[in-house]
Amino acid sequence: HYATTVDQLQQEGMKIDPDDLSRALPLLFSHINMNGKYTFTIPKEVKNGELRPLRDVPRDTAEPLS
């Protein structure tokens, strides 16, 4: 889903710095447990093998990341 999200944002005209992407991967942070148990509700489209749609955030209300 990560690569699909980046591709979609770039197709929409968003410029994404490769250095920012290299710092966005969760495996780079020791406090994130990739092997633990998590409980969450799975959306219907995900159960059907699809990707959930991204949130549509108006650009004029979006806050910069840094």
LUMLUMDREN-2810 file (N, C-alpha, C; in Angstrom, 1 decimal):
<atoms>
<atom><aa>H</aa><ch>A</ch><at>N</at><xx>0.8</xx><yy>-1.2</yy><zz>0.0</zz></atom>
<atom><aa>H</aa><ch>A</ch><at>CA</at><xx>0.0</xx><yy>0.0</yy><zz>0.0</zz></atom>
<atom><aa>H</aa><ch>A</ch><at>C</at><xx>0.9</xx><yy>1.3</yy><zz>0.0</zz></atom>
<atom><aa>Y</aa><ch>A</ch><at>N</at><xx>2.0</xx><yy>1.2</yy><zz>0.6</zz></atom>
<atom><aa>Y</aa><ch>A</ch><at>CA</at><xx>3.0</xx><yy>2.3</yy><zz>0.7</zz></atom>
<atom><aa>Y</aa><ch>A</ch><at>C</at><xx>3.3</xx><yy>2.8</yy><zz>-0.7</zz></atom>
<atom><aa>A</aa><ch>A</ch><at>N</at><xx>3.8</xx><yy>1.9</yy><zz>-1.6</zz></atom>
<atom><aa>A</aa><ch>A</ch><at>CA</at><xx>4.2</xx><yy>2.3</yy><zz>-2.9</zz></atom>
<atom><aa>A</aa><ch>A</ch><at>C</at><xx>3.0</xx><yy>2.8</yy><zz>-3.8</zz></atom>
<atom><aa>T</aa><ch>A</ch><at>N</at><xx>1.8</xx><yy>2.2</yy><zz>-3.6</zz></atom>
<atom><aa>T</aa><ch>A</ch><at>CA</at><xx>0.7</xx><yy>2.6</yy><zz>-4.3</zz></atom>
<atom><aa>T</aa><ch>A</ch><at>C</at><xx>0.3</xx><yy>4.1</yy><zz>-3.9</zz></atom>
<atom><aa>T</aa><ch>A</ch><at>N</at><xx>0.4</xx><yy>4.3</yy><zz>-2.6</zz></atom>
<atom><aa>T</aa><ch>A</ch><at>CA</at><xx>0.1</xx><yy>5.7</yy><zz>-2.1</zz></atom>
<atom><aa>T</aa><ch>A</ch><at>C</at><xx>1.0</xx><yy>6.7</yy><zz>-2.7</zz></atom>
<atom><aa>V</aa><ch>A</ch><at>N</at><xx>2.3</xx><yy>6.4</yy><zz>-2.6</zz></atom>
<atom><aa>V</aa><ch>A</ch><at>CA</at><xx>3.3</xx><yy>7.3</yy><zz>-3.2</zz></atom>
<atom><aa>V</aa><ch>A</ch><at>C</at><xx>3.1</xx><yy>7.6</yy><zz>-4.7</zz></atom>
<atom><aa>D</aa><ch>A</ch><at>N</at><xx>2.8</xx><yy>6.5</yy><zz>-5.4</zz></atom>
<atom><aa>D</aa><ch>A</ch><at>CA</at><xx>2.5</xx><yy>6.7</yy><zz>-6.9</zz></atom>
<atom><aa>D</aa><ch>A</ch><at>C</at><xx>1.3</xx><yy>7.5</yy><zz>-7.1</zz></atom>
<atom><aa>Q</aa><ch>A</ch><at>N</at><xx>0.2</xx><yy>7.3</yy><zz>-6.3</zz></atom>
<atom><aa>Q</aa><ch>A</ch><at>CA</at><xx>-1.0</xx><yy>8.1</yy><zz>-6.5</zz></atom>
<atom><aa>Q</aa><ch>A</ch><at>C</at><xx>-0.7</xx><yy>9.6</yy><zz>-6.2</zz></atom>
<atom><aa>L</aa><ch>A</ch><at>N</at><xx>0.0</xx><yy>9.9</yy><zz>-5.1</zz></atom>
<atom><aa>L</aa><ch>A</ch><at>CA</at><xx>0.3</xx><yy>11.3</yy><zz>-4.8</zz></atom>
<atom><aa>L</aa><ch>A</ch><at>C</at><xx>1.1</xx><yy>11.9</yy><zz>-5.8</zz></atom>
<atom><aa>Q</aa><ch>A</ch><at>N</at><xx>2.1</xx><yy>11.2</yy><zz>-6.4</zz></atom>
<atom><aa>Q</aa><ch>A</ch><at>CA</at><xx>2.9</xx><yy>11.8</yy><zz>-7.5</zz></atom>
<atom><aa>Q</aa><ch>A</ch><at>C</at><xx>2.1</xx><yy>12.0</yy><zz>-8.7</zz></atom>
<atom><aa>Q</aa><ch>A</ch><at>N</at><xx>1.2</xx><yy>11.1</yy><zz>-9.0</zz></atom>
<atom><aa>Q</aa><ch>A</ch><at>CA</at><xx>0.3</xx><yy>11.3</yy><zz>-10.2</zz></atom>
<atom><aa>Q</aa><ch>A</ch><at>C</at><xx>-0.6</xx><yy>12.5</yy><zz>-10.0</zz></atom>
<atom><aa>E</aa><ch>A</ch><at>N</at><xx>-0.9</xx><yy>12.8</yy><zz>-8.8</zz></atom>
<atom><aa>E</aa><ch>A</ch><at>CA</at><xx>-1.8</xx><yy>14.0</yy><zz>-8.5</zz></atom>
<atom><aa>E</aa><ch>A</ch><at>C</at><xx>-1.0</xx><yy>15.3</yy><zz>-8.5</zz></atom>
<atom><aa>G</aa><ch>A</ch><at>N</at><xx>0.4</xx><yy>15.2</yy><zz>-8.7</zz></atom>
<atom><aa>G</aa><ch>A</ch><at>CA</at><xx>1.2</xx><yy>16.4</yy><zz>-8.9</zz></atom>
<atom><aa>G</aa><ch>A</ch><at>C</at><xx>2.0</xx><yy>16.7</yy><zz>-7.6</zz></atom>
<atom><aa>M</aa><ch>A</ch><at>N</at><xx>1.9</xx><yy>15.9</yy><zz>-6.6</zz></atom>
<atom><aa>M</aa><ch>A</ch><at>CA</at><xx>2.7</xx><yy>16.2</yy><zz>-5.4</zz></atom>
<atom><aa>M</aa><ch>A</ch><at>C</at><xx>4.1</xx><yy>15.8</yy><zz>-5.6</zz></atom>
<atom><aa>K</aa><ch>A</ch><at>N</at><xx>5.0</xx><yy>16.7</yy><zz>-5.3</zz></atom>
<atom><aa>K</aa><ch>A</ch><at>CA</at><xx>6.5</xx><yy>16.4</yy><zz>-5.4</zz></atom>
<atom><aa>K</aa><ch>A</ch><at>C</at><xx>6.9</xx><yy>15.7</yy><zz>-4.1</zz></atom>
<atom><aa>I</aa><ch>A</ch><at>N</at><xx>7.5</xx><yy>14.6</yy><zz>-4.2</zz></atom>
<atom><aa>I</aa><ch>A</ch><at>CA</at><xx>8.0</xx><yy>13.8</yy><zz>-3.0</zz></atom>
<atom><aa>I</aa><ch>A</ch><at>C</at><xx>9.5</xx><yy>13.6</yy><zz>-3.1</zz></atom>
<atom><aa>D</aa><ch>A</ch><at>N</at><xx>10.1</xx><yy>14.1</yy><zz>-2.1</zz></atom>
<atom><aa>D</aa><ch>A</ch><at>CA</at><xx>11.6</xx><yy>14.0</yy><zz>-2.0</zz></atom>
<atom><aa>D</aa><ch>A</ch><at>C</at><xx>12.0</xx><yy>12.6</yy><zz>-1.6</zz></atom>
<atom><aa>P</aa><ch>A</ch><at>N</at><xx>12.8</xx><yy>11.9</yy><zz>-2.4</zz></atom>
<atom><aa>P</aa><ch>A</ch><at>CA</at><xx>13.3</xx><yy>10.5</yy><zz>-2.0</zz></atom>
<atom><aa>P</aa><ch>A</ch><at>C</at><xx>13.9</xx><yy>10.5</yy><zz>-0.6</zz></atom>
<atom><aa>D</aa><ch>A</ch><at>N</at><xx>14.5</xx><yy>11.5</yy><zz>-0.1</zz></atom>
<atom><aa>D</aa><ch>A</ch><at>CA</at><xx>15.1</xx><yy>11.5</yy><zz>1.2</zz></atom>
<atom><aa>D</aa><ch>A</ch><at>C</at><xx>13.9</xx><yy>11.4</yy><zz>2.3</zz></atom>
<atom><aa>D</aa><ch>A</ch><at>N</at><xx>12.8</xx><yy>12.1</yy><zz>2.0</zz></atom>
<atom><aa>D</aa><ch>A</ch><at>CA</at><xx>11.7</xx><yy>11.9</yy><zz>2.9</zz></atom>
<atom><aa>D</aa><ch>A</ch><at>C</at><xx>11.1</xx><yy>10.5</yy><zz>2.9</zz></atom>
<atom><aa>L</aa><ch>A</ch><at>N</at><xx>11.1</xx><yy>9.9</yy><zz>1.8</zz></atom>
<atom><aa>L</aa><ch>A</ch><at>CA</at><xx>10.6</xx><yy>8.5</yy><zz>1.7</zz></atom>
<atom><aa>L</aa><ch>A</ch><at>C</at><xx>11.5</xx><yy>7.6</yy><zz>2.5</zz></atom>
<atom><aa>S</aa><ch>A</ch><at>N</at><xx>12.8</xx><yy>7.8</yy><zz>2.5</zz></atom>
<atom><aa>S</aa><ch>A</ch><at>CA</at><xx>13.7</xx><yy>6.9</yy><zz>3.1</zz></atom>
<atom><aa>S</aa><ch>A</ch><at>C</at><xx>13.6</xx><yy>7.0</yy><zz>4.7</zz></atom>
<atom><aa>R</aa><ch>A</ch><at>N</at><xx>13.0</xx><yy>8.1</yy><zz>5.2</zz></atom>
<atom><aa>R</aa><ch>A</ch><at>CA</at><xx>12.8</xx><yy>8.2</yy><zz>6.6</zz></atom>
<atom><aa>R</aa><ch>A</ch><at>C</at><xx>11.4</xx><yy>7.8</yy><zz>7.0</zz></atom>
<atom><aa>A</aa><ch>A</ch><at>N</at><xx>10.5</xx><yy>7.5</yy><zz>6.1</zz></atom>
<atom><aa>A</aa><ch>A</ch><at>CA</at><xx>9.1</xx><yy>7.2</yy><zz>6.4</zz></atom>
<atom><aa>A</aa><ch>A</ch><at>C</at><xx>8.8</xx><yy>5.7</yy><zz>6.6</zz></atom>
<atom><aa>L</aa><ch>A</ch><at>N</at><xx>9.8</xx><yy>4.8</yy><zz>6.4</zz></atom>
<atom><aa>L</aa><ch>A</ch><at>CA</at><xx>9.5</xx><yy>3.4</yy><zz>6.5</zz></atom>
<atom><aa>L</aa><ch>A</ch><at>C</at><xx>9.5</xx><yy>3.0</yy><zz>8.0</zz></atom>
<atom><aa>P</aa><ch>A</ch><at>N</at><xx>8.5</xx><yy>2.3</yy><zz>8.5</zz></atom>
<atom><aa>P</aa><ch>A</ch><at>CA</at><xx>8.4</xx><yy>2.0</yy><zz>9.9</zz></atom>
<atom><aa>P</aa><ch>A</ch><at>C</at><xx>9.5</xx><yy>1.0</yy><zz>10.4</zz></atom>
<atom><aa>L</aa><ch>A</ch><at>N</at><xx>10.1</xx><yy>0.3</yy><zz>9.5</zz></atom>
<atom><aa>L</aa><ch>A</ch><at>CA</at><xx>11.2</xx><yy>-0.7</yy><zz>10.0</zz></atom>
<atom><aa>L</aa><ch>A</ch><at>C</at><xx>12.4</xx><yy>0.1</yy><zz>10.5</zz></atom>
<atom><aa>L</aa><ch>A</ch><at>N</at><xx>12.5</xx><yy>1.4</yy><zz>10.2</zz></atom>
<atom><aa>L</aa><ch>A</ch><at>CA</at><xx>13.7</xx><yy>2.1</yy><zz>10.7</zz></atom>
<atom><aa>L</aa><ch>A</ch><at>C</at><xx>13.6</xx><yy>2.5</yy><zz>12.1</zz></atom>
<atom><aa>F</aa><ch>A</ch><at>N</at><xx>12.5</xx><yy>2.3</yy><zz>12.8</zz></atom>
<atom><aa>F</aa><ch>A</ch><at>CA</at><xx>12.2</xx><yy>2.8</yy><zz>14.1</zz></atom>
<atom><aa>F</aa><ch>A</ch><at>C</at><xx>12.1</xx><yy>1.6</yy><zz>15.1</zz></atom>
<atom><aa>S</aa><ch>A</ch><at>N</at><xx>12.9</xx><yy>1.5</yy><zz>16.1</zz></atom>
<atom><aa>S</aa><ch>A</ch><at>CA</at><xx>12.9</xx><yy>0.4</yy><zz>17.0</zz></atom>
<atom><aa>S</aa><ch>A</ch><at>C</at><xx>11.7</xx><yy>0.3</yy><zz>17.9</zz></atom>
<atom><aa>H</aa><ch>A</ch><at>N</at><xx>11.0</xx><yy>1.4</yy><zz>18.0</zz></atom>
<atom><aa>H</aa><ch>A</ch><at>CA</at><xx>9.8</xx><yy>1.4</yy><zz>18.9</zz></atom>
<atom><aa>H</aa><ch>A</ch><at>C</at><xx>8.5</xx><yy>0.8</yy><zz>18.2</zz></atom>
<atom><aa>I</aa><ch>A</ch><at>N</at><xx>8.6</xx><yy>0.6</yy><zz>16.9</zz></atom>
<atom><aa>I</aa><ch>A</ch><at>CA</at><xx>7.5</xx><yy>0.0</yy><zz>16.2</zz></atom>
<atom><aa>I</aa><ch>A</ch><at>C</at><xx>7.7</xx><yy>-1.5</yy><zz>16.2</zz></atom>
<atom><aa>N</aa><ch>A</ch><at>N</at><xx>6.7</xx><yy>-2.2</yy><zz>16.7</zz></atom>
<atom><aa>N</aa><ch>A</ch><at>CA</at><xx>6.8</xx><yy>-3.7</yy><zz>16.8</zz></atom>
<atom><aa>N</aa><ch>A</ch><at>C</at><xx>6.1</xx><yy>-4.3</yy><zz>15.6</zz></atom>
<atom><aa>M</aa><ch>A</ch><at>N</at><xx>6.9</xx><yy>-4.8</yy><zz>14.7</zz></atom>
<atom><aa>M</aa><ch>A</ch><at>CA</at><xx>6.3</xx><yy>-5.3</yy><zz>13.4</zz></atom>
<atom><aa>M</aa><ch>A</ch><at>C</at><xx>5.9</xx><yy>-6.8</yy><zz>13.6</zz></atom>
<atom><aa>N</aa><ch>A</ch><at>N</at><xx>6.2</xx><yy>-7.4</yy><zz>14.8</zz></atom>
<atom><aa>N</aa><ch>A</ch><at>CA</at><xx>5.8</xx><yy>-8.8</yy><zz>15.0</zz></atom>
<atom><aa>N</aa><ch>A</ch><at>C</at><xx>4.8</xx><yy>-9.0</yy><zz>16.1</zz></atom>
<atom><aa>G</aa><ch>A</ch><at>N</at><xx>4.3</xx><yy>-7.9</yy><zz>16.7</zz></atom>
<atom><aa>G</aa><ch>A</ch><at>CA</at><xx>3.3</xx><yy>-8.0</yy><zz>17.7</zz></atom>
<atom><aa>G</aa><ch>A</ch><at>C</at><xx>1.9</xx><yy>-8.3</yy><zz>17.2</zz></atom>
<atom><aa>K</aa><ch>A</ch><at>N</at><xx>1.0</xx><yy>-8.5</yy><zz>18.2</zz></atom>
<atom><aa>K</aa><ch>A</ch><at>CA</at><xx>-0.4</xx><yy>-8.7</yy><zz>17.8</zz></atom>
<atom><aa>K</aa><ch>A</ch><at>C</at><xx>-1.2</xx><yy>-7.3</yy><zz>17.9</zz></atom>
<atom><aa>Y</aa><ch>A</ch><at>N</at><xx>-1.9</xx><yy>-7.1</yy><zz>16.9</zz></atom>
<atom><aa>Y</aa><ch>A</ch><at>CA</at><xx>-2.7</xx><yy>-5.8</yy><zz>16.9</zz></atom>
<atom><aa>Y</aa><ch>A</ch><at>C</at><xx>-4.2</xx><yy>-6.2</yy><zz>16.6</zz></atom>
<atom><aa>T</aa><ch>A</ch><at>N</at><xx>-5.1</xx><yy>-5.5</yy><zz>17.2</zz></atom>
<atom><aa>T</aa><ch>A</ch><at>CA</at><xx>-6.5</xx><yy>-5.7</yy><zz>17.0</zz></atom>
<atom><aa>T</aa><ch>A</ch><at>C</at><xx>-7.1</xx><yy>-4.4</yy><zz>16.3</zz></atom>
<atom><aa>F</aa><ch>A</ch><at>N</at><xx>-7.8</xx><yy>-4.7</yy><zz>15.1</zz></atom>
<atom><aa>F</aa><ch>A</ch><at>CA</at><xx>-8.4</xx><yy>-3.6</yy><zz>14.4</zz></atom>
<atom><aa>F</aa><ch>A</ch><at>C</at><xx>-9.5</xx><yy>-4.1</yy><zz>13.5</zz></atom>
<atom><aa>T</aa><ch>A</ch><at>N</at><xx>-10.3</xx><yy>-3.2</yy><zz>13.1</zz></atom>
<atom><aa>T</aa><ch>A</ch><at>CA</at><xx>-11.4</xx><yy>-3.6</yy><zz>12.2</zz></atom>
<atom><aa>T</aa><ch>A</ch><at>C</at><xx>-10.9</xx><yy>-3.4</yy><zz>10.8</zz></atom>
<atom><aa>I</aa><ch>A</ch><at>N</at><xx>-11.2</xx><yy>-4.5</yy><zz>10.0</zz></atom>
<atom><aa>I</aa><ch>A</ch><at>CA</at><xx>-10.7</xx><yy>-4.5</yy><zz>8.6</zz></atom>
<atom><aa>I</aa><ch>A</ch><at>C</at><xx>-11.9</xx><yy>-4.0</yy><zz>7.7</zz></atom>
<atom><aa>P</aa><ch>A</ch><at>N</at><xx>-11.7</xx><yy>-2.9</yy><zz>6.9</zz></atom>
<atom><aa>P</aa><ch>A</ch><at>CA</at><xx>-12.7</xx><yy>-2.5</yy><zz>6.0</zz></atom>
<atom><aa>P</aa><ch>A</ch><at>C</at><xx>-13.1</xx><yy>-3.5</yy><zz>5.0</zz></atom>
<atom><aa>K</aa><ch>A</ch><at>N</at><xx>-14.4</xx><yy>-3.5</yy><zz>4.5</zz></atom>
<atom><aa>K</aa><ch>A</ch><at>CA</at><xx>-14.9</xx><yy>-4.5</yy><zz>3.6</zz></atom>
<atom><aa>K</aa><ch>A</ch><at>C</at><xx>-14.0</xx><yy>-4.6</yy><zz>2.3</zz></atom>
<atom><aa>E</aa><ch>A</ch><at>N</at><xx>-13.6</xx><yy>-3.5</yy><zz>1.8</zz></atom>
<atom><aa>E</aa><ch>A</ch><at>CA</at><xx>-12.8</xx><yy>-3.5</yy><zz>0.5</zz></atom>
<atom><aa>E</aa><ch>A</ch><at>C</at><xx>-11.4</xx><yy>-4.3</yy><zz>0.8</zz></atom>
<atom><aa>V</aa><ch>A</ch><at>N</at><xx>-10.9</xx><yy>-4.1</yy><zz>2.0</zz></atom>
<atom><aa>V</aa><ch>A</ch><at>CA</at><xx>-9.6</xx><yy>-4.8</yy><zz>2.3</zz></atom>
<atom><aa>V</aa><ch>A</ch><at>C</at><xx>-9.9</xx><yy>-6.3</yy><zz>2.4</zz></atom>
<atom><aa>K</aa><ch>A</ch><at>N</at><xx>-11.0</xx><yy>-6.7</yy><zz>3.0</zz></atom>
<atom><aa>K</aa><ch>A</ch><at>CA</at><xx>-11.3</xx><yy>-8.1</yy><zz>3.1</zz></atom>
<atom><aa>K</aa><ch>A</ch><at>C</at><xx>-11.5</xx><yy>-8.7</yy><zz>1.7</zz></atom>
<atom><aa>N</aa><ch>A</ch><at>N</at><xx>-11.9</xx><yy>-7.9</yy><zz>0.8</zz></atom>
<atom><aa>N</aa><ch>A</ch><at>CA</at><xx>-12.1</xx><yy>-8.4</yy><zz>-0.6</zz></atom>
<atom><aa>N</aa><ch>A</ch><at>C</at><xx>-10.9</xx><yy>-8.3</yy><zz>-1.4</zz></atom>
<atom><aa>G</aa><ch>A</ch><at>N</at><xx>-9.7</xx><yy>-8.0</yy><zz>-0.8</zz></atom>
<atom><aa>G</aa><ch>A</ch><at>CA</at><xx>-8.4</xx><yy>-8.0</yy><zz>-1.5</zz></atom>
<atom><aa>G</aa><ch>A</ch><at>C</at><xx>-8.1</xx><yy>-6.7</yy><zz>-2.2</zz></atom>
<atom><aa>E</aa><ch>A</ch><at>N</at><xx>-8.9</xx><yy>-5.7</yy><zz>-1.9</zz></atom>
<atom><aa>E</aa><ch>A</ch><at>CA</at><xx>-8.7</xx><yy>-4.3</yy><zz>-2.5</zz></atom>
<atom><aa>E</aa><ch>A</ch><at>C</at><xx>-7.9</xx><yy>-3.5</yy><zz>-1.5</zz></atom>
<atom><aa>L</aa><ch>A</ch><at>N</at><xx>-7.4</xx><yy>-2.3</yy><zz>-2.0</zz></atom>
<atom><aa>L</aa><ch>A</ch><at>CA</at><xx>-6.8</xx><yy>-1.3</yy><zz>-1.1</zz></atom>
<atom><aa>L</aa><ch>A</ch><at>C</at><xx>-7.9</xx><yy>-0.4</yy><zz>-0.7</zz></atom>
<atom><aa>R</aa><ch>A</ch><at>N</at><xx>-7.9</xx><yy>0.1</yy><zz>0.5</zz></atom>
<atom><aa>R</aa><ch>A</ch><at>CA</at><xx>-8.8</xx><yy>1.1</yy><zz>1.0</zz></atom>
<atom><aa>R</aa><ch>A</ch><at>C</at><xx>-8.5</xx><yy>2.4</yy><zz>0.3</zz></atom>
<atom><aa>P</aa><ch>A</ch><at>N</at><xx>-9.5</xx><yy>3.3</yy><zz>0.0</zz></atom>
<atom><aa>P</aa><ch>A</ch><at>CA</at><xx>-9.2</xx><yy>4.6</yy><zz>-0.6</zz></atom>
<atom><aa>P</aa><ch>A</ch><at>C</at><xx>-8.5</xx><yy>5.5</yy><zz>0.4</zz></atom>
<atom><aa>L</aa><ch>A</ch><at>N</at><xx>-7.7</xx><yy>6.3</yy><zz>-0.2</zz></atom>
<atom><aa>L</aa><ch>A</ch><at>CA</at><xx>-7.0</xx><yy>7.3</yy><zz>0.6</zz></atom>
<atom><aa>L</aa><ch>A</ch><at>C</at><xx>-7.9</xx><yy>8.4</yy><zz>1.1</zz></atom>
<atom><aa>R</aa><ch>A</ch><at>N</at><xx>-7.6</xx><yy>9.0</yy><zz>2.2</zz></atom>
<atom><aa>R</aa><ch>A</ch><at>CA</at><xx>-8.4</xx><yy>10.2</yy><zz>2.6</zz></atom>
<atom><aa>R</aa><ch>A</ch><at>C</at><xx>-8.3</xx><yy>11.3</yy><zz>1.6</zz></atom>
<atom><aa>D</aa><ch>A</ch><at>N</at><xx>-9.3</xx><yy>12.0</yy><zz>1.4</zz></atom>
<atom><aa>D</aa><ch>A</ch><at>CA</at><xx>-9.3</xx><yy>13.2</yy><zz>0.5</zz></atom>
<atom><aa>D</aa><ch>A</ch><at>C</at><xx>-9.1</xx><yy>14.4</yy><zz>1.3</zz></atom>
<atom><aa>V</aa><ch>A</ch><at>N</at><xx>-7.9</xx><yy>14.9</yy><zz>1.5</zz></atom>
<atom><aa>V</aa><ch>A</ch><at>CA</at><xx>-7.7</xx><yy>16.1</yy><zz>2.3</zz></atom>
<atom><aa>V</aa><ch>A</ch><at>C</at><xx>-7.5</xx><yy>17.3</yy><zz>1.4</zz></atom>
<atom><aa>P</aa><ch>A</ch><at>N</at><xx>-8.3</xx><yy>18.3</yy><zz>1.5</zz></atom>
<atom><aa>P</aa><ch>A</ch><at>CA</at><xx>-8.1</xx><yy>19.5</yy><zz>0.6</zz></atom>
<atom><aa>P</aa><ch>A</ch><at>C</at><xx>-6.8</xx><yy>20.1</yy><zz>0.9</zz></atom>
<atom><aa>R</aa><ch>A</ch><at>N</at><xx>-6.1</xx><yy>20.4</yy><zz>-0.2</zz></atom>
<atom><aa>R</aa><ch>A</ch><at>CA</at><xx>-4.7</xx><yy>20.9</yy><zz>-0.1</zz></atom>
<atom><aa>R</aa><ch>A</ch><at>C</at><xx>-4.6</xx><yy>22.2</yy><zz>0.7</zz></atom>
<atom><aa>D</aa><ch>A</ch><at>N</at><xx>-5.7</xx><yy>23.0</yy><zz>0.6</zz></atom>
<atom><aa>D</aa><ch>A</ch><at>CA</at><xx>-5.6</xx><yy>24.3</yy><zz>1.3</zz></atom>
<atom><aa>D</aa><ch>A</ch><at>C</at><xx>-5.7</xx><yy>24.1</yy><zz>2.8</zz></atom>
<atom><aa>T</aa><ch>A</ch><at>N</at><xx>-6.1</xx><yy>23.0</yy><zz>3.3</zz></atom>
<atom><aa>T</aa><ch>A</ch><at>CA</at><xx>-6.3</xx><yy>22.7</yy><zz>4.7</zz></atom>
<atom><aa>T</aa><ch>A</ch><at>C</at><xx>-5.2</xx><yy>21.8</yy><zz>5.2</zz></atom>
<atom><aa>A</aa><ch>A</ch><at>N</at><xx>-4.4</xx><yy>21.2</yy><zz>4.3</zz></atom>
<atom><aa>A</aa><ch>A</ch><at>CA</at><xx>-3.4</xx><yy>20.3</yy><zz>4.8</zz></atom>
<atom><aa>A</aa><ch>A</ch><at>C</at><xx>-2.2</xx><yy>21.0</yy><zz>5.4</zz></atom>
<atom><aa>E</aa><ch>A</ch><at>N</at><xx>-1.7</xx><yy>20.5</yy><zz>6.5</zz></atom>
<atom><aa>E</aa><ch>A</ch><at>CA</at><xx>-0.6</xx><yy>21.1</yy><zz>7.1</zz></atom>
<atom><aa>E</aa><ch>A</ch><at>C</at><xx>0.7</xx><yy>20.5</yy><zz>6.6</zz></atom>
<atom><aa>P</aa><ch>A</ch><at>N</at><xx>1.8</xx><yy>21.3</yy><zz>6.5</zz></atom>
<atom><aa>P</aa><ch>A</ch><at>CA</at><xx>3.1</xx><yy>20.7</yy><zz>6.0</zz></atom>
<atom><aa>P</aa><ch>A</ch><at>C</at><xx>3.6</xx><yy>19.7</yy><zz>7.1</zz></atom>
<atom><aa>L</aa><ch>A</ch><at>N</at><xx>4.4</xx><yy>18.8</yy><zz>6.6</zz></atom>
<atom><aa>L</aa><ch>A</ch><at>CA</at><xx>5.0</xx><yy>17.7</yy><zz>7.4</zz></atom>
<atom><aa>L</aa><ch>A</ch><at>C</at><xx>6.1</xx><yy>18.3</yy><zz>8.3</zz></atom>
<atom><aa>S</aa><ch>A</ch><at>N</at><xx>6.7</xx><yy>19.3</yy><zz>7.9</zz></atom>
<atom><aa>S</aa><ch>A</ch><at>CA</at><xx>7.8</xx><yy>19.8</yy><zz>8.8</zz></atom>
<atom><aa>S</aa><ch>A</ch><at>C</at><xx>7.6</xx><yy>21.2</yy><zz>9.1</zz></atom>
</atoms>
